[in-house]
Amino acid sequence: MAQAVYTESMQANAARLIESAATWTRGRRKRDGLTFVIFPSSKPGKAHYANELSCTCPSYNYRGACSHVLAVHIEAEQARERAARPLMTYEEVFGNVDAF
């Protein structure tokens, strides 16, 4: 499968979406546990469902890439990086033990 191409506009929109990531409505599909984010559409009463793999918006259906997928991917990558960092180092908890 070809690599998705994200335009500057998509990247800018994704950056704006990430700013509100703390307020995203998230869900999990019962069938397989796949997680997704629900983004409001510009059309009243409509919404787009996106994860790191795909989205239900017209842009993704047309181009195979959209700002929703990019935002979810970036936010997930940031979450993985935060989870990989230790909360505190041993020295921060216990101080310099070589001084004793």
Summary of the structure (lengths in Angstrom):
residues: 100
radius of gyration: 18.6
end to end distance: 59.1
largest distance: 66.4
contacts: 221
relative contact order: 0.16
helix: 47%
strand: 15%
